[in-house]
Amino acid sequence: MSNSSFTKAVIIIFLLFCATITVGWVVTMQNPSFGEDLMKTFEKEVADQIKGKDSPEIFVKLFFNNLEACLLLFLAGASFGILTIFIMSLNGILIGAIMEIVSKDHPLIFVAAAILPHGIFEIPAFILSGALGIMLAQSLISEWYYGTDTDEDARKFARLFVIYALPLVAIAAFVEAFITPIIIQLVA
């Protein structure tokens, strides 16, 4: 794995994520029921799981939810990157749609307060995990065409996941559970 290949994978995933956030935002602006349906799904699958819980419990739930998402982004590279791209796109669309819905009822400062404190850790974890999934896909394709050994690459990618993505997920969950609610109260 070269640094330029990894950098390209990060850029591709980052651009995909930004594009799909925009798609989610614009589609929801054009068709609010699309975003409302996504918001209901998000509330059922994520928000209802943490509603009424104390901060340590929220931290654990958020950590495992986001760890699962990051693991899926990474391991889905075994689908030659197809599922990695799909999962990343769904996350981007969901975030864009939710941002559009929330921004209708709250000022931009509220939206920023709800996303930025933990997002500065969580989004890089997602992007890194997606980039590692793309790298895994490239390695598998290389093995398929050229007979190279994917095992060593997979171990390197897994190490990078544990060293970088895992701590980012933990920090993001901590900030989202303990700090983001305080910041939201300050701007609400």
C-alpha positions, 0 to 999 in steps of 0.5 A, a space after each residue: 500500500 502506497 501513501 498515494 493510493 491511500 490518499 486517493 482512496 481518502 479523497 474519493 471517499 471524502 468527495 463521495 461523502 460530500 456529494 451524497 450529503 448534498 444529494 440528501 440535502 437537495 432531495 429533502 429540500 425538493 421533497 420533504 417527505 423523503 427526508 421525513 421518512 429518513 428521519 423516522 428511520 433514523 429515530 427508530 434505529 438510532 435515536 430511540 435507542 438512546 432516548 432517556 438514557 444517561 450519558 455513559 449508556 449513550 456513550 456505549 450505544 453510540 460507540 458500538 453503533 458507530 463502530 459497527 458502521 465503520 467496520 462495515 465500511 472497512 470490511 465491505 471492501 471485500 465486495 470489491 468496494 461496492 458495499 463500501 460505496 453504498 454504505 458511505 452513500 447512504 450515510 451521506 444521504 441520511 446526514 444531508 436529509 437530517 441536516 435539511 430537516 433540522 435546519 428548517 426548525 433551528 438556526 444554523 448555529 444549532 445544526 453546527 452545535 449538534 454535528 461539529 463537536 463529535 463530527 470532527 472525530 466521527 466523520 474522519 473515522 467514517 472516511 478512514 474506514 471507507 478508504 480502508 475498504 476501498 484499499 481492501 477492494 483494490 488489493 482484492 482486485 490486484 490479487 484477482 488480476 495479478 495473483 498478489 497476496 491480499 493477506 498482508 494488505 488486509 492485516 495492514 489495513 486492519 492495523 490501521 483501522 484499530 490504530 486510527 479509526 477505533 480511537 476516533 470512534 471512541 472519542 466521537 461517542 464520548 463527545 457526542 454523549 457528554 459534550 455535544 448535549 451541553 453545547 446544544 443547550 448553550 445555543 438552544 
